[in-house]
Structures are given as structure tokens and as C-alpha cells.
């Protein structure tokens, strides 16, 4: 496993005034008057989080991240017994035309090996989890080139992006059986098919 510390890379975003300004875009953008979702800041989840944690939301420089992970076989069909699982963080403070571009993807963990991490992925994610706890509770002192001041930077993972099988491994939700759908939960519609049909 390879872990790449997060805090120094978040601090780096505020070294230049242009990027520091873009990191506030979600808050400083023109208001959305027609009610359409044009940025994640327009989502119910973002607004709900802001209402529950106003101390975090008050400073638009605090970083909101998405976590994405999935495995792939780097050798194609040559070797089915090897996989690599990158864990990537996405910066959602940025404008939509920047936040999903390669330069702003943060590779936090790389998990190579002969087997998929499966339910043991939490062991591999422990350094990231520890650093995120520190960034949520204590933060990290950061210089803002736009404001020409030092501030305490906080960060959090607002949501994850993954397929259904990775959802089970990352979040511990059983994706099989009666309660497979995390949204529907006990109202999940299902149909049992007899053998051979």
C-alpha cells in the first residue's frame, strides 16, 4: 500500500491567488435563482450539511471532498490475479468545469496486490481516515495567497462515488438480500425467481 498525505496538497491549493479564489467559487458564485442544480453546492446533501455544521460552512475555504475508489487489472488479460485499487479524492469547492479535471484529482492511497482488498479495505484506508479526523477536528494552518493571511483549514469527505460492489466494501452496507438498496432500505422491491428461470 502507498499512502500520500493529504494536508500538504490541500495547503498547496492556497499558494497561488488564482487557485485560492477558485476554491471559494462554490460560495462566491452568482446565486442560483432558477432552482436547477449546477454545482454540488446546490444539492440537498450540501445544504443539509451546512445547516448541521455551521462552524465548518462559515469559511468557504474549508475543503469538501468526494472519495472514489474502484479496482482494475493493470495488466489487462495477461494476469487476472493482480489488481490495483486507487483511492482518489475530488475537490468540490472548485467550479464544475475544474473539479472533475485530472489536475484536481488527489490520489490518496494506492492498494496493489494479488487480491482485491474486499472488506479489508478499511485497514488500507486507516491512514487517510486518521488524517481526515485530524483535518476535521484540528485542521491545518494554511497560508491564503489571495487574502494574504494564515487561516485554519478544515476538510471532510461529503460523499463517496463508487459502484455497488465497492459500496459494500467501503461503507459496510450489504448489497445482497432484502435490504440491498441503501436508499429504499426496508422498502426495497425484490422478486425471487425459481431455479432455472
TORDREN-762619 format. One record per residue (C-alpha): residue number from 1; residue in three letters; z, x, y. Coordinates in pm, 1 decimal, decimal comma, padded with zeros to 6 digits, always signed. Each point is the difference from the previous one (the first is absolute). Layout:
! TORDREN-762619
R  voza  pagu        c3        c1        c2
R   NUM   ALA         Z         X         Y
...
! end
This chain:
! TORDREN-762619
R  voza  pagu        c3        c1        c2
R     1   UNK  +00000,0  +00000,0  +00000,0
R     2   UNK  -00072,6  +00113,0  +00353,3
R     3   UNK  +00190,1  -00147,8  +00294,7
R     4   UNK  -00111,0  +00050,4  +00359,2
R     5   UNK  +00278,7  -00069,7  +00253,9
R     6   UNK  -00071,5  -00293,4  +00230,7
R     7   UNK  +00207,8  +00063,6  +00314,0
R     8   UNK  -00194,9  +00305,0  +00128,3
R     9   UNK  -00327,6  -00188,2  -00031,0
R    10   UNK  +00137,2  -00300,9  +00187,1
R    11   UNK  +00126,1  +00230,6  +00274,5
R    12   UNK  -00348,0  +00154,8  +00019,9
R    13   UNK  -00142,6  -00338,2  +00103,8
R    14   UNK  +00179,4  +00024,8  +00334,2
R    15   UNK  -00104,2  +00357,4  +00084,2
R    16   UNK  -00315,0  -00108,8  +00185,4
R    17   UNK  +00009,2  -00269,2  +00267,6
R    18   UNK  -00311,2  -00178,1  -00135,8
R    19   UNK  +00145,0  -00053,0  -00347,1
R    20   UNK  +00344,0  -00079,1  +00145,6
R    21   UNK  -00163,0  -00275,9  +00206,3
R    22   UNK  -00185,4  -00139,0  -00303,2
R    23   UNK  +00325,8  -00011,2  -00198,4
R    24   UNK  +00118,5  -00266,5  +00249,8
R    25   UNK  -00320,7  -00204,6  -00022,3
R    26   UNK  +00154,7  -00274,2  -00215,1
R    27   UNK  +00241,5  -00081,5  +00282,9
R    28   UNK  -00209,1  +00085,1  +00309,2
R    29   UNK  -00323,9  -00173,4  -00103,8
R    30   UNK  -00120,1  -00310,6  +00180,5
R    31   UNK  +00181,5  -00304,7  -00129,3
R    32   UNK  -00167,2  -00199,1  -00272,0
R    33   UNK  -00045,5  -00340,1  +00165,2
R    34   UNK  -00211,8  -00175,5  -00263,4
R    35   UNK  +00246,8  +00041,6  -00289,1
R    36   UNK  -00241,4  +00193,9  -00221,4
R    37   UNK  +00122,2  +00300,6  -00194,6
R    38   UNK  -00168,4  +00312,7  +00133,5
R    39   UNK  +00270,6  +00251,4  -00082,6
R    40   UNK  +00293,0  +00012,3  -00240,5
R    41   UNK  +00225,7  -00055,9  +00303,3
R    42   UNK  -00136,2  -00357,3  +00004,6
R    43   UNK  +00128,9  -00064,3  -00352,7
R    44   UNK  +00299,2  -00215,4  -00086,5
R    45   UNK  +00161,6  +00290,5  -00189,0
R    46   UNK  -00015,9  +00229,9  +00307,0
R    47   UNK  +00142,5  -00265,9  +00232,3
R    48   UNK  +00268,8  -00096,3  -00250,7
R    49   UNK  +00105,9  +00364,3  -00031,3
R    50   UNK  +00018,4  +00034,4  +00381,2
R    51   UNK  +00227,5  -00304,0  +00024,4
R    52   UNK  +00237,1  +00133,9  -00269,4
R    53   UNK  +00009,1  +00361,4  +00127,3
R    54   UNK  -00035,6  -00007,7  +00380,5
R    55   UNK  +00156,8  +00348,6  +00028,8
R    56   UNK  -00305,7  +00140,1  -00182,1
R    57   UNK  -00256,6  -00219,6  +00175,7
R    58   UNK  +00121,3  +00080,9  +00351,0
R    59   UNK  -00171,0  +00342,6  -00000,8
R    60   UNK  -00371,4  -00029,2  -00079,1
R    61   UNK  -00006,5  +00368,2  -00098,2
R    62   UNK  +00193,6  -00072,5  -00320,0
R    63   UNK  -00240,0  +00030,7  -00291,4
R    64   UNK  -00096,7  -00280,6  -00237,6
R    65   UNK  -00160,0  +00111,2  -00321,5
R    66   UNK  -00176,1  -00148,0  -00297,8
R    67   UNK  +00029,0  +00167,9  -00339,5
R    68   UNK  -00299,7  +00009,3  -00234,3
R    69   UNK  -00014,8  +00150,2  -00346,9
R    70   UNK  -00225,2  -00016,3  -00301,2
R    71   UNK  -00103,1  +00242,5  -00271,0
R    72   UNK  -00336,9  +00144,5  -00083,8
R    73   UNK  -00147,8  +00243,9  -00248,8
R    74   UNK  -00123,7  +00304,6  +00196,6
R    75   UNK  -00217,3  +00116,7  -00289,7
R    76   UNK  -00195,2  -00321,8  -00048,4
R    77   UNK  -00086,5  -00067,9  -00360,8
R    78   UNK  +00064,6  +00357,8  -00109,0
R    79   UNK  +00374,6  -00051,5  -00044,7
R    80   UNK  +00174,2  -00332,6  -00034,2
R    81   UNK  +00335,9  +00165,2  -00055,0
R    82   UNK  +00055,4  +00114,2  +00358,8
R    83   UNK  +00064,9  -00197,1  +00317,5
R    84   UNK  +00090,2  +00061,5  +00362,5
R    85   UNK  +00202,3  -00247,8  +00204,6
R    86   UNK  -00016,8  +00060,4  +00376,7
R    87   UNK  +00256,7  -00181,9  +00214,4
R    88   UNK  -00151,6  -00055,4  +00344,0
R    89   UNK  +00166,6  -00132,3  +00315,0
R    90   UNK  -00201,7  -00190,9  +00259,4
R    91   UNK  +00095,3  -00006,5  +00369,1
R    92   UNK  -00001,9  -00355,0  +00133,2
R    93   UNK  +00099,3  +00082,9  +00357,8
R    94   UNK  -00358,4  +00104,4  +00069,4
R    95   UNK  -00290,2  -00225,0  +00102,2
R    96   UNK  -00183,4  -00158,3  -00295,3
R    97   UNK  -00301,9  +00227,5  +00044,7
R    98   UNK  +00226,2  +00304,7  -00051,1
R    99   UNK  +00278,1  -00097,5  -00243,7
R   100   UNK  -00229,3  -00022,3  -00303,0
R   101   UNK  -00188,6  +00325,1  +00064,3
R   102   UNK  +00047,0  +00317,5  -00204,9
R   103   UNK  +00160,4  +00216,3  +00271,0
R   104   UNK  +00286,6  -00246,3  +00027,7
R   105   UNK  +00073,5  -00035,8  -00371,0
R   106   UNK  +00312,3  +00197,3  -00088,1
R   107   UNK  +00011,3  +00136,6  -00353,5
R   108   UNK  +00369,9  +00002,2  -00083,8
R   109   UNK  +00009,4  +00056,5  -00376,2
R   110   UNK  -00244,9  +00114,7  -00265,0
R   111   UNK  +00094,2  -00073,9  -00360,7
R   112   UNK  -00229,0  +00176,4  -00249,9
R   113   UNK  +00055,7  -00003,0  -00372,8
R   114   UNK  -00113,6  -00081,8  -00349,3
R   115   UNK  +00151,3  -00349,4  +00025,4
R   116   UNK  +00019,6  -00265,8  +00268,7
R   117   UNK  +00344,3  -00006,8  +00163,9
R   118   UNK  +00049,2  -00368,1  -00087,2
R   119   UNK  +00355,4  -00121,2  +00053,8
R   120   UNK  +00113,0  +00359,6  +00063,0
R   121   UNK  -00185,1  +00002,3  +00332,3
R   122   UNK  +00334,4  -00060,8  +00175,6
R   123   UNK  +00110,6  +00348,1  -00110,6
R   124   UNK  -00308,8  +00153,3  +00160,8
R   125   UNK  +00045,5  -00206,0  +00316,5
R   126   UNK  +00365,9  +00102,7  +00046,2
R   127   UNK  -00069,8  +00275,1  +00260,0
R   128   UNK  -00207,4  -00245,3  +00206,1
R   129   UNK  +00266,9  -00269,7  -00031,4
R   130   UNK  +00271,9  +00245,0  +00110,2
R   131   UNK  -00202,5  +00107,5  +00302,7
R   132   UNK  -00082,4  -00360,4  +00092,3
R   133   UNK  +00371,0  -00090,9  -00017,2
R   134   UNK  +00071,4  +00284,0  +00241,0
R   135   UNK  -00284,8  -00106,5  +00231,2
R   136   UNK  +00135,0  -00357,4  -00001,0
R   137   UNK  +00368,5  +00083,6  +00054,9
R   138   UNK  -00001,0  +00322,4  +00203,3
R   139   UNK  -00358,7  +00054,8  +00111,5
R   140   UNK  -00140,4  +00331,7  +00112,3
R   141   UNK  -00007,1  +00149,7  +00348,3
R   142   UNK  -00360,2  +00001,1  +00122,1
R   143   UNK  -00175,6  +00113,2  +00317,2
R   144   UNK  -00230,1  -00261,2  +00157,2
R   145   UNK  -00282,5  +00177,5  +00187,6
R   146   UNK  -00104,5  -00320,8  +00178,6
R   147   UNK  +00344,1  -00075,5  +00145,9
R   148   UNK  +00099,8  +00369,0  +00013,5
R   149   UNK  +00336,1  -00075,1  -00159,6
R   150   UNK  +00187,0  +00035,9  -00325,3
R   151   UNK  +00089,3  -00314,6  -00194,3
R   152   UNK  +00146,9  -00095,4  -00337,0
R   153   UNK  -00285,3  -00105,1  -00230,7
R   154   UNK  +00071,7  -00251,4  -00277,2
R   155   UNK  -00235,2  -00106,8  -00278,6
R   156   UNK  -00022,7  -00253,0  -00283,2
R   157   UNK  -00233,7  -00132,5  -00265,3
R   158   UNK  -00089,5  -00353,9  +00097,4
R   159   UNK  -00205,7  -00081,6  -00311,4
R   160   UNK  -00188,7  +00142,8  -00295,0
R   161   UNK  -00368,3  -00012,8  -00090,9
R   162   UNK  -00078,4  +00016,3  -00369,4
R   163   UNK  -00152,9  -00178,1  -00293,9
R   164   UNK  +00204,7  -00230,7  -00220,0
R   165   UNK  +00086,9  +00257,9  -00268,7
R   166   UNK  +00118,1  +00254,7  +00259,2
R   167   UNK  +00201,6  -00281,3  +00159,9
R   168   UNK  +00204,1  -00022,4  -00318,7
R   169   UNK  +00070,1  +00374,3  -00002,3
R   170   UNK  +00065,6  +00041,8  +00372,8
R   171   UNK  +00215,0  -00306,6  +00057,4
R   172   UNK  +00136,9  -00077,9  -00343,1
R   173   UNK  -00145,7  -00350,9  -00009,0
R   174   UNK  -00111,5  -00116,5  -00342,9
R   175   UNK  -00367,7  -00087,3  +00030,8
R   176   UNK  -00008,4  -00165,3  -00341,2
R   177   UNK  +00132,7  -00334,4  -00111,8
R   178   UNK  +00123,3  -00308,7  +00176,0
R   179   UNK  +00103,7  +00158,3  +00331,5
R   180   UNK  -00293,7  +00242,7  +00032,5
R   181   UNK  -00106,9  -00101,8  +00349,5
R   182   UNK  +00246,9  +00134,0  +00260,7
R   183   UNK  -00109,2  -00263,8  +00253,4
R   184   UNK  +00007,8  -00304,6  -00228,5
R   185   UNK  +00300,0  +00124,6  -00201,4
R   186   UNK  +00138,2  -00296,4  -00196,5
R   187   UNK  -00295,2  -00217,1  +00105,6
R   188   UNK  -00251,3  +00232,0  -00169,0
R   189   UNK  -00268,9  -00206,0  -00170,8
R   190   UNK  -00079,3  +00117,5  -00350,9
R   191   UNK  -00192,2  -00111,5  -00304,7
R   192   UNK  +00058,8  +00114,1  -00356,6
R   193   UNK  -00315,7  +00042,3  -00205,3
R   194   UNK  +00012,0  -00031,5  -00378,6
R   195   UNK  -00102,0  +00310,0  -00199,3
R   196   UNK  -00373,5  +00053,0  -00032,5
R   197   UNK  -00097,6  -00193,4  +00312,6
! end
